[in-house]
Amino acid sequence: MLRNVLGALAGIATAVVTVMLMEWLSHAIYPPPAGLEITDTDAWNAHLAGAPLVALLLVLAGYIFATFDGVFVACLIGRMQPFVYALIIGVLMLAGTASNLIVLRHPTWFSIAAIGGIILSAWLAAKVASIRLTAKSAAE
């Protein structure tokens, strides 16, 4: 039981760190305007409206990679079925992304790609982990 909880927590932590790193990379390459306050949603919306495509793609990739590696790390540590971890981490990633999409106006394509990418990424990570676990069991 403890291993399952630790797996889920490690997966969540991995996902959070991955999102942070990808957003940091996006902001390092395409910095927001000087003096932009984190709490000023109108200023952030104006910034997002003119954000370069690559900056948005980096953030989108962060959401997708974070979901994949979070689920995969959870599966490596925990012993529950991989799709349980996909559900836990996928729902948390969807909730965090949805809250971001509600507060800040992103392009429609970004919102669709983020939600679809997170769902697909969670499923794919669970599938890969399941195949890996099956192969590992067969080898033992």
C-alpha positions in Angstrom: 0.0 0.0 0.0 2.8 2.5 1.0 4.6 1.7 -2.3 1.4 2.5 -4.3 1.0 5.9 -2.5 4.7 6.7 -2.9 4.4 5.8 -6.6 1.4 8.1 -7.1 3.2 10.9 -5.1 6.4 10.5 -7.1 4.4 10.6 -10.4 2.6 13.7 -9.3 5.9 15.4 -8.3 7.5 14.4 -11.6 4.6 15.8 -13.5 4.7 19.1 -11.6 8.5 19.5 -12.0 8.3 18.7 -15.8 5.6 21.4 -16.3 7.7 23.9 -14.3 10.8 23.1 -16.3 9.0 23.4 -19.7 7.4 26.7 -18.7 10.7 28.0 -17.4 12.3 27.1 -20.8 9.5 28.8 -22.7 9.9 32.0 -20.5 13.7 31.8 -20.9 13.5 31.8 -24.7 10.5 34.1 -24.9 10.5 36.2 -21.7 7.3 37.9 -20.7 7.4 41.7 -20.6 9.3 43.3 -17.7 7.2 44.0 -14.7 4.4 41.6 -15.6 2.8 40.6 -12.4 1.8 37.0 -11.9 -1.6 38.0 -10.5 -2.5 40.4 -13.4 -4.6 38.2 -15.6 -5.5 41.0 -18.0 -1.8 41.6 -18.7 -1.1 37.9 -19.0 -4.0 37.6 -21.5 -2.6 40.4 -23.5 0.8 38.7 -23.4 -0.7 35.3 -24.5 -2.5 37.0 -27.4 0.8 38.0 -28.9 2.9 35.0 -27.7 5.0 33.3 -30.4 3.8 29.9 -31.6 6.9 28.2 -30.3 6.4 29.5 -26.8 2.9 28.1 -26.7 4.1 24.8 -28.2 6.8 24.5 -25.5 4.1 24.9 -22.8 1.8 22.4 -24.5 4.7 19.9 -24.8 5.3 20.4 -21.1 1.7 19.4 -20.2 1.9 16.4 -22.5 5.4 15.2 -21.4 4.6 15.9 -17.8 1.5 13.6 -17.9 3.5 10.9 -19.7 6.5 10.9 -17.4 4.4 11.4 -14.3 2.3 8.3 -15.1 5.3 6.3 -16.1 7.3 7.1 -13.0 4.2 6.2 -10.8 4.0 2.9 -12.6 7.7 2.1 -12.1 7.4 2.7 -8.4 3.9 1.6 -7.5 2.3 -1.8 -7.9 -1.3 -0.9 -8.9 -2.6 -1.3 -12.4 -0.9 1.3 -14.7 -4.3 2.6 -15.7 -5.1 3.6 -12.1 -2.0 5.8 -12.1 -3.1 7.2 -15.5 -6.4 8.1 -14.1 -5.0 9.7 -10.9 -2.3 11.7 -12.6 -4.3 12.4 -15.8 -7.2 13.8 -13.8 -4.9 16.0 -11.7 -3.1 17.3 -14.9 -6.5 17.9 -16.5 -7.7 19.8 -13.5 -4.6 22.0 -13.3 -4.7 22.6 -17.0 -8.4 23.4 -17.0 -8.0 25.9 -14.2 -5.2 27.6 -16.2 -7.3 27.6 -19.4 -10.3 29.1 -17.5 -8.2 31.9 -15.9 -6.1 32.8 -18.9 -7.4 33.0 -22.5 -5.4 30.6 -24.6 -6.0 30.1 -28.3 -8.7 27.5 -29.0 -6.3 25.1 -30.7 -4.1 25.2 -27.6 -7.0 24.3 -25.3 -8.1 21.4 -27.5 -4.6 20.1 -27.9 -3.8 20.4 -24.2 -6.9 18.5 -23.1 -6.6 15.8 -25.8 -2.8 15.6 -25.4 -3.1 15.0 -21.7 -5.7 12.3 -22.1 -3.7 10.5 -24.9 -0.4 10.9 -23.0 -1.8 9.4 -19.8 -3.3 6.4 -21.8 0.0 5.9 -23.7 2.2 6.0 -20.6 -0.1 3.4 -18.9 0.0 1.2 -22.1 3.8 1.4 -22.3 4.2 0.7 -18.6 1.7 -2.2 -18.9 3.7 -3.7 -21.8 6.9 -3.2 -19.8 5.5 -4.9 -16.7 4.1 -7.8 -18.7 7.5 -8.3 -20.4 9.3 -8.1 -17.0 6.9 -10.7 -15.5 7.4 -13.0 -18.4 11.2 -12.8 -18.1 11.1 -13.7 -14.4 
